[in-house]
Structure formats: C-alpha cells, structure tokens
Amino acid sequence: MAEAHSAVAFSFAITHEGVNVNFDHEVLHLVWASGVRSWKKRLARFKNNVKCGVYPAPLHSLWPSIGAVSALHFSGVGVPFHLVERLLVFLPGDSTSWQVTACSIVGMGTWLSVTFSIRYLLKMLLMYKGWMYESRARGSKVSLKTKLWLGAVKVLSAGSKPMLYSYQGSLPRLPLPSVHDTIQRYLRSVRPILDADKYNRMEKLGDEFLKGIAVKLQRYLILKSWWSTNYVSDWWEEYVYLRGRSALMVNSNFYGIDAILMYPTKIQAARAASIIYECLIFRRLIERQELEPILIQNLVPLCSWQYERVFNTTRVPGIETDRIVHFGDSKHIVVIHKGKYFRVTIYANGRLLKPCEIELQLNQVLADKSEPAPGEERLAALTAGDRVTWAQARKNFFSRGINRTALDTIERAAFVVALDDFPYEFNEKEPGSLDRYGRILLHGKGCDRWFDKSFTLCIGSNGRIGFNAEHSWGDAAVMSHLWEYIVSEEATENGYRPDGHCLGEPELTPPIPSRLQWSMDEECLTTIAIAYQGAQSLLNDVDLRINMYTEYGKGFMKKCRVSPDAFIQMALQLAYYRDAGRFSLTYEASMTRLYKEGRTETVRPCTIESCEWVKAMQSGDAVSNEEKIRLLQKACQVHQRGYQDAMCGKGIDRHLFCLYVVSKYLEIDSPFLKEVLSEPWRLSTSQTPHGQTSRLDLRKFPKCISAGGGFGPVADDGYGVSYIIAGEDIIFFHISSKRSSPQTDSSRFSKGIERALADIRSLFEKPAAKSK
C-alpha cells in the first residue's frame, strides 16, 4: 500500500467538514517537467518540419522576399500584376498596416512559389541516374550531360545545410519497369542454372504470362505506383516480414560486432554506459533532425525514412500478422541481467543522464542478488519462437495486470540492453573465438535477447559489445550508420578514465533501477518452457563461421580495375561451385534508397558471364591467365551493371513479387509467378556498408574497424554470407548454414572462399612473374 500511495500525485477525501485535497508536489513537478519536455519536442519537431518542407530554400530567406515586395509597393514602382492592389480589395481597409499585411501575404506567396518550383526542379534532376553508369576510375571522362547535371544539383542544394529529412520531399518515386523488360532480365539470370529443357519451359511460361494476365496485373501496379509513395515497400514489409510466422531468431534478425581491434575498457558497466549514452545522443540527433543525411559522392541523397523507427520501436506479434509499433518518446531503457528485467530511467532533472551517472545505475543492476521470478529467466524465448505461439501467449498471459505493465515497459523502452554474465572473447590466434562471439549476438542463449525490439544492445562481462536487430522496421545499412557513429565517437573522444571507468563526476543521484514484476501460472510456465526448447533446437542447428581475411583487401581489388563488391561476389561463385558442384540461384541485397521510402532490391550475381569465368578457373591450364582475367573483368562489369540497375529501380525480384501480390488479391493463378517466387536462394549474400559518413578517417584511426555482422541461412541446404570490406587489407566474412544439412559446412565453405581469393590473386601475379 505504501508504494501505491507514493505513486499518486494527489488524493482527495470527502468528509462532513468538506473536501480535503492532498498534493504530492514532487510528483506534480515530475508531471509538469514531463509535459514541458513533450511540448518543447513538439514545437521543435514542427519547426524542423517547416525547414525540411521548404528545403533547399533557407527559412530566413522569407524575410527578404517580403521586404522586396514591400519596397516595390511603397516606393511607387509597383508589384508585377498589381498583386498587392488586387489583394487589398479583399481586406477590411487600405491603411498602411493593411498594405503591409498585403505585402507580407504577396511576399510569402511569391517565396513559396519560387521555393516549391526549386524543390520540383531538384526532384526532376534527382530522377536522372546516368551518372551512376559512368566510370569512376581515375582518368575516365565524365559526359557533358552529367557535368551539367552535377552543376545544377550543386547549385540547387547550396541554399542551406540539409537536415535529416530535408531531401524527403525532393526524392523521386521508385519507377515501375515494364513486364517485358523484367521477364527478359529474369530469363537471362536463370539461364546458367537451368538445363535446356527447364529453360525452355520457363521461357514458355514467361511468354504465356506476358501475353496473358501480366497486362491486367501491371495496370494495378501502375495505379499503385501513382497513388502510393513507393509501390514496393509497404507490401514488402507486410508480406515478407510481418506475415512471416516462423521464428525471428536466426531466421530474420541480424547482428553486428564490436570494433574488435579497439578495446577502450574492460569494465562492463562503464562500456555499457558509454554506448547507451552515444545511442541516446544519436536518437536525439534523429529527433531534432540534426543528423546529416547520407549523400552519395557528397551530392545525391539517400532516403532517411527508416531512421524514424530505430528507437522506441517494437514488433508486436499477431495470430495472422504482426505489426510494428513506434512510440513518440521514451525516457527509459530496459536492462536484462541474469534473467532479470530492470527499468532504467535515462532522464533526470530535465536532462539526459551523463555516462558516469548511467554507470552508477548499471552497477546497481549488476550488484542485484535477487533471483528471477518463476519463468522470468526464459521469458524472452517467447520472442525467439514462432509468432503464433507468442501471439497466443501474449493474449492469454500478458494482456492484463502486472504482466501487462511489465511487458508495456519493455515495448515502450528506447531499446533493450543485455548485460551478459560471460565474456565476448576475440583472439586473432584462435579463429574459433570470433565464431562464438557471433553466435552470442545472433541468438545468445535463446532467452536473453528481446528479439521483438528494434535492437538489443549486448555487452559482455569483459566490456566487448554487439547488437541483435529486428529486421522488419529497417535494413542493416541504418543500423550500420548507428554503429559507425558509436565506434567513431569512441575512437575520437576518449570517454574513459585511466582506470577504465567513465569520465566525469555525477552531478546528481540518478534514479534507482526498478525490477519488473511478473506473475506466471503453470500454463504460462509450460508455454515458456516449450518456446525455450524450440529456441534451443533452432540455435543448436546453426553452424556459424567468421573469417577474418588479412591477405589483401580493397587496395588489391582496385589495382585489378574491378569493383571490390563484384570481385568478392565472383570469389563466392567460384567457392560455391567447388563446394556444391553446381551453380545456384544467388541473392545479393542492394538498396533502392535513391527513391522515397526505398528499401532493398535483389542482385543476382550468378550470371552467364560469372559461370563462364568459374568454368575457366576450373579448367586448369587449358585456359590462359590472360583469358581468365578477361573473363573475370567481364563478369565483374556485368555484375556491377546488375547492381546499378537494381539501385535504379530496374531490378527483377521486387517487381515480380508485387505482381504476385496483385495476383493473389485478384485470386488469379499464375504458374510463372508461382514458380519464380518458390525458387530457393541457396546462396544468400550481403555486404555490410562501411564508411557511410565522413566522421571517421581510418588513416588516423586504423584500428577503428568494425567486424561487420551477419545473419542466419535463408535455405535449409544453403549458406548465408555477409561480408565487410573493412580496410585496404582486411575483409570479414560471416558464413552461416545449418548443421542438419549434409550438403553444407560453414568451415569448409570458409576455406573455399580463402582458396578462391588466393586463386584470383595468383591470376594477376603470374603474368608479372613471367615478365620479370
């Protein structure tokens, strides 16, 4: 009862003497401060939205426009088309004050007309993608058309410094390709993996589809492309992610690893406090739109839409479909430690807590000796398992009472922090240490990560860090941007004392972390136990290998005059062919964020040209090195062209996916689309972006290199490969597969990649040796 009374701001009682009102001034002050902070954020958000709405014109340019109109009017020169005089007819009078009002209205109207004309012109310019297809090699000539385009974009973007969402109104919509072009690209992509009979069959199905229902389906997509902001993204989010009923752990969520060559402190609470603080600063930059948008070549903007849901976001399970819930604000995080959940308030006295103050809170969590409540230790296994079971459990056991309050605290948190009671080890001399590190972040124990949250920040007992991120709200590039910000801040700003603790002295006593309370009956405990067993079965089947390749990196690839990404994709094709004895449909993720609300598109690296090169590599001395190099460069050029097409809205798979969705809505059966969408991706790949911003100079901080991250295998008998070209002489490969598959072995494939990279290098070294 004491806690209940202290939680009430005021109370009143009616007696025979009248009404007696009691106020708790401290609680009312907290309520007032919370309201003031909320209104400040709303006003700041409104101001920023206005700034972004008129970009690239600076907001202060409004006053010169009004001044110019007023000067023309009162000097007797007159405003063109007599706009002021015509407006005065509709005003109550023609006194000086009303003339000033009319001049202000005309000036604002003129300013808005010019501003939106510039915005539309910038949007038209950003539709041009010819610059992407022109060579960026040194000495290569840029076309006159692209030079004029570059100049125009620079001039129009020079008005003011862009905010995070400044370019959103100027980004073009994702273009809808023709069905004929998409089918032709598709047939070319499957030609090397199908025999003559199967290819002829697919060609026939494609022709029937093109001459049949494709016309009707495309018409609906044309309407959607006109009506919606992006004709792909909402359906992709709903049908690929939210309607998926399988487990998020391993199957959907991805992970990221620390900058392993840096080790600023071994004190868990200090490292966690510093990283939590940097995450919250990043959130504040997003909220205030002070985070600079990412610009390709410091000129062409990428869509920033996904940043809205990095924080304060959770995925809520449903029986048929999940939903993403984003909260406008959150003043707390949730910390998981030894199976216990703590609410940690991150604001006090109207400000964000300092790292040294957060460290005090985390030390209190680490010092807590209480035992988890029954079922609490393995509770998060519900978020790891299949979605239907979790949705039913949420409805039956967590929809009321203290369970609902505790769950609401987790879901409304800015993010979740897992303080693990074991170290995250890395030793260059022990390759298996990185494998264990990756497994800890990919799935942990199956019950110590809240897999529904936008991301869970993971900190080992030795101060190493990483994260596990849910995929439906956004893509890896956005989390990589956050991670790059954190790593760069740690590298450039030493936030630790010589003894390893956070710099600074606490200026206040931070709020004490509070344990979340749970009450679970036997039925609920049984459901959690079943979910835990399912999670164990899933994670025990993961075969993860992380390869830190240091023989060469981006520097050597550039000397070969090929794209580094294409270079690695060719190595993967060669390694897979040697591993499986055949070519297979290969998935590589690219982005479509050159367009508004763009997410990803599929690049198909297994091409006719790549297969020709792989066969040449397998032929031994029957093909000369010069011919193998020529075939490699040709295959890389084709791959790079496919990647560029995907980024420019000329991909294959998202268009066919949307056509399939329309066919399902119309209840029309398409054998062609059904077969295309059922093809397995036995080799699924992705490059982790690095150096998205100019914040970090690796020449000054060579150890500030992230090991990247990874994901689970997409196919039961396939590989998931994520890689990051971390520097001039280092590449990290994250290779996953399933132990239950007799066809795959991550360690074997890792060695195959090393061999393929070595063989490619030898191609360019042998001619040089002969010339000597």
N, C-alpha and C positions, 0 to 999 in steps of 0.2 A: 504493500500500500504506500510505503514511503516513496518508492520510485514513481508510482502513479501520480501522487500529489506534486512532486517536483517537476513533472513533465507538463503540467497545466499552467498556462500563462496567467490566467485569472480564474477566480471562482466567486460564486455569489450564493447567498442563502437568504431565504425569506422567513422572517420571524415576526412576532407580534409587535416588535419595535420598528419594523421596516425592512428594507433590503440592505444586507451587509455585503459589500464587494471587497474582495481581497485581490491585490495585484502582485504579480511576481515581476518586479522591474527588470531583473536581469534577463528573464526570458523574453519580455516585451522588447527589450533593447536588441536582442538577437533577431527577433522577428522584424523589427524596424530596419536593422542593418541589412538583413537578407532582402527586404523589399527595395531598399535604396540601391543595392548592388544589382538587383534584377532590372530596375528601371534604367540605371546607367548603361547596362549592357544593351537594352532595347534601343535607347537613344543612339548609342554608338553604332549599333547594327544598322539603324535607319540612316544615319549619316554616311556610313560606308556604302550602303546600297545605293544611295543617291550618287556618290562619287563614281561607283562602278557603272551606274546606269548612264552616265554622260561621258565615260571614257571613250576616246582619248583626250577629250577636251578637259582642261583643269576646271574645277568648280569655280575658282575665283575669277575665271575669265568672263563670268556672267556680268560682273560689275562694269568692266569696260564697255561691254555691249550696251548696257542700259545707259551708261554715260554718253556713249557716242550718239545714241538716238536722242537723248535729251539735248545734247549740244546742237545737233542739226535742227531740232524743233525750235529751241529758244533763240538760236542765232538768226532765225528767219530763213535759213536755207531750205528747210522743209525735209520731211522724211519721204522717201520714194513711195509712190502710190497714195500719198496723203493718208497713211495708215493711222497716224495719231488723231487727225481731224475726224476721220470716219469712226474711230473708237469713241471719241468724246460725245458723239451723238447718243450713245447708249449709256453714258454715265450721267449722274444726277446734276452735274454742273460743269462749267468750263473755267473755274478758278485755277489759280496756279497749282494748288495742291492736286486738283483733279487732272491737270495737264501732266504733272509729274507722275501721277498714277498711270495715266495712259501711256506715257513714255516708257515707264517700267514694264508694263504689260507687253508693249510692242518690242522692247529690247529683249525681254525674256523669250518671246515667241520667235524673234529672229535668231537668238542664240541657240534655242532648242532646234530650230530648223537646220542651222548650219551643223550643229553637233551631231544630230542624227543622220544627216547626209554624209558626214565624215565616217560615222560608225558603219553605215551601209556600204560605203566605198571600201573601208577596211575589210568588211566581211566578204565583199566581192573579190578583193585581192587575195584573201586567205583561201579562196577556193582554188587558186592556181597551185598545182602541185608539180609543175615541170621542173622546179629547182631540185626536187628530190632525185630525179632520174639523171641529173648531170653529174659527171665525175667530180669527186672532191680531192682527187690526187693532186700533188704539187705539180704546177706547170700546166695543168689542164685548163682549157679556156671555158669561160662562162658565157653563155649565149647573151646576145643583146637584150632579148626579151626578159631573161631572168635578171639581168643587171637593172633594167628599168623597173621591174617588179620589186627588187630589193630596195632600190632608192625610194619608191613610193611607200612601201611599208615602213621604212625607217622614218620618213617624213611624217606620216600619219600617226606613228606611235611615239613621236618625240614630244607630244604636248605635256605629259605629266608622267610621274613614276607609277607604273601599274600596281594595283593591289591584287590580292589572290584571285578574285573573281572579276577583275576588270575586263578580261577578254571574253567572258562567257557570252555576252550579247553579240559579239563580233564573230564568233566561231561558226563556220558553215555546218549545215546538216550532213549527216552521213549519206553519200549518194547511193542510189539503188541501181545496181548493174542490170543489164539485160539478161534474161534467162538463157538466151543463146550463148552469150559470152561465158556465163558461169558454167554451163554444161560442157562447153569446149575446154575450158580450163580444167574441169573435173576429169574429163576423159583423158586428157594428157597426163594428169597427175597419177592415174591408176594404171596407165599403160605398162610401166615396168614391173608391176606386181601381179598382173593378170596374164594368164596364157591366152592364146589366140581365141579359143572358144569362149572363155569367160569375158574377154574384152569385147568380142562381137556381140555377145548377149547384152552387156551393159550399154554398148553403143545403140543397140536396137531399143532398149528400154528408155534411154535418154531421148531418142528420136520420137518415140511414141509419146513420151511426156511432153516434149516441146510442142508437138503438133496437137496435143490434146488439152489436158486440164491446166497446163502451165500458164496459158493466156489468162484464164479466169483467176488463178491464184495470184499472178503478178499484178493484176488490176487492183486487188485488195491491198497488196503491199504498196502499190503506188499511192493509194489513198492514205495508208498509214504513214508513209514517208512524208506526205504533205501535212498531215494532221498532227503527228507526234514529233517530239524533239529529235528522237532517234528511233528508227524503225526496228532496231535490234535489241537495245539494252534492257528494256522492261521485260520482254519475253525471255531473254537470256537469263536474267536474274530470277524470274519466276520459275521457268520450266527446267533449267539446268541446275539451279541451286535450291530454291525454296521448296519445290515439289519433290526433290530427291528424298527418298525415305531411308536411305542407308546411313550408316554412322558417319558423323563429321570427322572424328578422329581417324587419321591416316588417309581416309578416302577423299576428304575435302580440305581440311585445314592444312596450312603450311607453316614452316618455321624459319627463323633466322638466327644466326650465330654471332657471337661477340667478335670484335676485332681482336683476334686471338694472339697477335703479336704484341699487343699492348696489355699491360697488367697494372693499372693505376693503384689498386689497393686490394688486399686480401680480406678486408673486413666486410662481411656480408651486409650488415646494416648500413654502413657508410656508402658502399657502392649502390645498394638499392635506393637509398635516399637521394643520392645524386641523380640517378637515372630517372627516378619518379619525378623529381623536380624538373629535369630537362623535358620530360614528356609533357608536363603541365605547362611549361613555357611554350612548347610547340603548340599545345591546344590553344593557349591564349593568342598566339600569332594567327592561328586559323580563325578564331572568333573575331579578332579585330581586323582580319584580312590583311595583316601586315606581312604575312609570308609571301615572298615573291613567287609569282607563277613560274613554272619551268618553261624556258624558251629554248627551242632547238636552234643552235647556232646563234644564240642570244637575240633571236628575232621572231621565230614562229612559235606561237603559244600552244601549249597543251591544255586540254580541258581539266579544270580543277574541281569538277563536281564531286568526285569521290572523297575529297578531303572533309566534306561536311559530316561524314559518318565514321571518322577514325576513332573518335572518343564518344562517350556517353551512349553507346550503341550496343544492342544485344539482339540475338536471333531467338525468337520465341517459337517453340515447337507447336505444331498443329497436327490433327489426325490426317488430313489430306495435303495440307501445305503449311509451311512455316511463314512467318512474317518478320520483317526487320523493324525494330522499334528504336527510334532515336529520341533521346531526351534533350531538351534545350539546354540544360545546365546540370552540373553535378558537383557537389562540394565535398565528395568523399571518394575514397577508393576502398576496395575490399582486398584484404590480405589473407592468403591461405598458408598456414604453417602447421605441420604435423597433424593434418586432418581437421584443423580448427579454422573457423572463419571469423575474421575481425573487421569491423567497420572502423576505418581510419579517416578522420576529418582532416582535410588539407587546407582549410581556411580558418583563420582566427583573427579577431580584431580588424576585420575588413580587408585582410591581405592574405596572399599565398604564403604558406609556411616556408621558411628557409630550409636548405638541405640539412643543416645541423639540427634543426628542430624536428624534421621528419625522422632523422636518425634516432632521436630520443624515443619517438613513438615506436619505431620498428624494434628497438632494443627491448621495449616493454612487451611487444609481441613475442620476441624470441625468448624472453625470460618467463613467459607464462607456463606454469607447471600443471595446469588443469588438464583433464583428459577429454577427448572428444565425446560428444553425446552419442548415444547409440545410433549408428547409421551415418553419422556426420563425416567420418573419415573417408568413406567410399561414396559419398553423395554425388560428387561430380561425375561418377561413372554413368549416371543417367544422361548427361550431356554428351558423353562419348559414344553411346549406343545408338540403335535405330530410333528414328524420330517418332514413330507411332507409340512405342513403349514409353518414351519420355513425355509425349503429349498427354497420354492417358494418366501417367503418374502425376504430372503437374496438375491436372484437373482434379484427380481424386485425393491427393495428399498435400498439395501446396497452394490451394486456392482460397484458404481461409486461415484465420488465427495467426499464431506466431510464425508458422511456416511460411505463410504468405508474406508477412512482414520481412522475414529474413531473406526470402527469395527476391522480394522487391528491392531490398538494399543491394543485393548483388547485381541485379539487372540495371539499376539506376546508377551504379558506380561509373566513374570516369573510365576505369579499366580495372582489371584484376591483377594482383601481384602474388606470385607463388614464391615464398621463401623456403626453398628445399633444405632438408637436413643432411644433404650429402653434396660432395664437391662435383663441379664440372671440370674434368681433367683434360688437359691438352699437353702432349709431349711429341715434338717432331720426330723423335727417335722411336716412338711407339704409334704406328699408324692406327691401331685399333682404338686409341683414345678418342679421336675425333668421331669415330663411328658411335661410340657410347654417348658422346656429347650430343650428337644429332638425334639419337633415339630418345634421350631425355627430353628434348624440345619437341620432337614430333608427337610423342604420345605420353611421356613420363611413365607413371605407374598406372595410367588409365583412369585415375580418380583424383589427381592432384592438379588438374587444369580445368578451368571453366570454359569448355570448348564453344559455348554459345556466345561469349563476349567477343567484341570486335578484336581484342587481343589480350593475351595473358602475358605479363612480363615475368620472366623466370630468372631467379637469382640463386646460384649455388652457394653452398656454405663457405666456399673459398673466394667468393666475390666475382666469379665469372657470371656472364649474363646471356640471355637469349630471349626469344619470344615465340609464342604459338598464336597464329592469327586465323580467325574465321574468314572464309573466302567470299561469302555472298555479298557483303557490303562493298567490297572493293578488291582491287588487284594488288599483286606483290609490289609493283612499282611505287605505290603510295606508301606502303609500309617501309620500303627501302629508303624512301625520302626521309621519313621519320628517323629511321635507324642511322642514316648518314648524318643527319643533324645531331643526333646524340653522340655519335662517335667523334664527329668533328669538334663538338663543344668540349668533350673530354680531352681531346688532343691539344686544342688551342688554349683552353682555360683550365689550369690545374686547380681543381676544386678540393684537393685533399691536403691535409697537414702531413708533415714528415712521418707521424705515427700511423697514418692511414685513415684517420677519421676526417669527417667533412670540415672544411674551413669555416671559420666564424664562430661566434658565441650566440647561444639562444637569447633572444630579446624578450621572450615570454615563455610561459609554461604551456606547451602545446596540449590540445585536447587528448585525453586518455583514450586509446583504442578500446572499443567495446566488443565483446563476444556476441556473435549472432546466436540466437536461441532457436532450438529445433525440438519438435515433439513428433516422433515417428512410431506408429504402431507396428505390429508384427507383419501385416500385409505390406506396408511400405518398406520395411526392412528386407522382406523377401524380394520385392521388386528391385531394390538397390543391389542385392546380392546377385540376382540374375543378370542385371546390367553389368556388374563388375566382372562376372565370368565371361560375358560376351566381349567386353573390352580386353580382357586378358587373352582370349583366343585370337582377337584381331591383332593386337600388338606383338604377340609372340610369333606371328606369321610374317612379320616384317623383317626383311633382310636389307639392312642399310649399310652402305659403304661410302665414306667420304674420302676422296683422294686429293691430297694437296700436291699438285704437279708443279715442280720447280725447274724443269729442264729448260723451258722457254715459255714465253707468253706473247703479249700483244706486240712487243717490239719485233720479234722474228716474223710474225704473221704479216706485219706491214711491209717488211722487206720483200715478202713474196708477192706483193701487189694484189692482195685479195682482202676481202672483208674478214676481220677476225671471227665474226659470228659464222659466216659461211665456211671458213676454214675449220672451225670446230664441228660444225654440222657434217661436213664431209668425213671428218675423222670418226664421228659417231656412226655414219653409214657404213664405213669400212669395218669398224669394230663389230657392229651388229651383224653384218653379213658373215663375218668369220665366226661369230658366236652362234648364230641360229642357222646358218647355211642357206639363207634366203633373204630376199628383200621384203620389207614390211611397210605398211602404212605408217608414216611418221608424223607426229604432231609437234609443231613448234609454235609457241604463243607469241604473237606480236600485238601491238596496241593500235587502237584507232582513235586515240585521244587528240588527234588533229581536228576532230569533229566534236560537236557538242554532245556531251554525255556518252562519248565513245568509251568502250572498254577494251575488248580484245578481238582478234581475228586469228585464224589458223593459217600458218605457213606449212606447206607440205614439202619438206626437204628431200624426200625420196623422189627424184626426178629421173627422166630418161638419161640426162647428162651425168648425174651422180652415179647411176648404175653403170654407165659405160666406163667411168673412171675407176670404180671399185673393181670391175672385171679386169681392167687393165692392170691394176695393182696386184691382182691375184694371178696374173699370167706369168709372173716372174720376168725373165729376160726376153720373153717373146715380144714385149713392147718396150721401146727405148724410154729412158728417163725424160728426154725432151717431150716425147708424146704424152707421157703420164702427166707432166707438168702442164702441158697444153690442155689436156682433158680436165685436170683439176681446176685450172683457171676458168675454163668454160663452164664447168659445173658450178663454181662459186658465183660466176656472173649471173647464171640462170637463177640460182638461189637468191641472190641479192635482189634481182628483179622481182621475184615472187614475194619477197619480204616487203619491198616498196609498194607493190600492188596491194598487198594486204593492208598496209598502213593507209593507203589512199582509197579504201573502200572498194577495191576490186578483188576481194578475196572470194573464196569458194564456199566455205562451210557455213558462215553465218547467213548468207543468202538462202542456201538450201534449207537450213534449219527453219528460217522464217516461213518459207514456202510450205514446209512440212506442218508447221503450227497452223497455218491457214487451212490446209487440207483437213486437219483434224477438227477444226471448228466447223468446217462445212461438211464433215463426215464423208469426205471423198477419199477413196483408197488410191494410193499411188505406189505401185511396185518399185518404181525407180527411186523415189524418195525414201521408201521404207528400207530398201537395201543399202542406200548411201548412208543413212543415219544409223544403221546397225553394224557397220564395219568397225572392227576393233582397232584401237590405236595401241599397238604392241610396243611402240617406242614413243613415249611422250616426253618432250623436252621443253626447257625454258631457260632463257638467260636472265640472271638476276642483274638488273641495271646497277651501274656503279658510276659515281661521279656525275649525278644528275644536276648538281649545282656547282657553283664555283667556290663554295665555302672552304673546301679542303684542297690543299696543294700537297700531293704525295711526294713532291721533291723535298719539301720542308719536313713532312711527317711521313716518312716511308713505312713506318710500322702501323700506320692508321689504315689498315686494310681489313675489311670485313671478310669473313669466310663465306659470306653469302647465306643461302638457305636451301631448303628442299621440300619435297612433298612425297606422298606415297605413290605406288604404282597405279596406273589407270586400268590396265588389263591384268587379269589373274595370271596370265602367262607372258607378261611383258615387263618392261623396265620404265621407271620414271627417272629422268636425268635432268638435274638442274645444275647450271654451271655459272661461274662468275669469273670474268677476266679481270682479276684484282689488281694487276700491275703489269709492268713491262716483262716480268719474268716469273709470273705466278698465276696459276689457274686452279680453282677449286671445282671439283666435280662431286655432286651429291647423287648417288645411284641407289635406287630402291627397287625391290622386287619382292616376290612372295616365296617364303621358304617351302610352301606346299607345292610349288610348281617345279616339276622336274626339268623344265626347259630353261629355267633362268638361274643365275647365280651372280649376285652383285659383285663379289670379289673377282670372279672370272671376267666379268664384263669390264670392271675397272682396269684390270691388267690388259684387256684387249684394247681399251682406249689408249693406255700408255704406249702399247705397241704400235697402234695406228699413228699416233702423233710422232713417234720416233721414225716410222717409215716415211711419213710425209717430209720430215726434216731431212732425211737422207736423200730424198729426190733433189733437193736444192743444194746439197753439199757435194754430191758425187760429180756433177759437171765441173764444179770449182776445183775439185781434186784433180780431175783429168787435165785441166788447163795448166795446172802447175807442173 
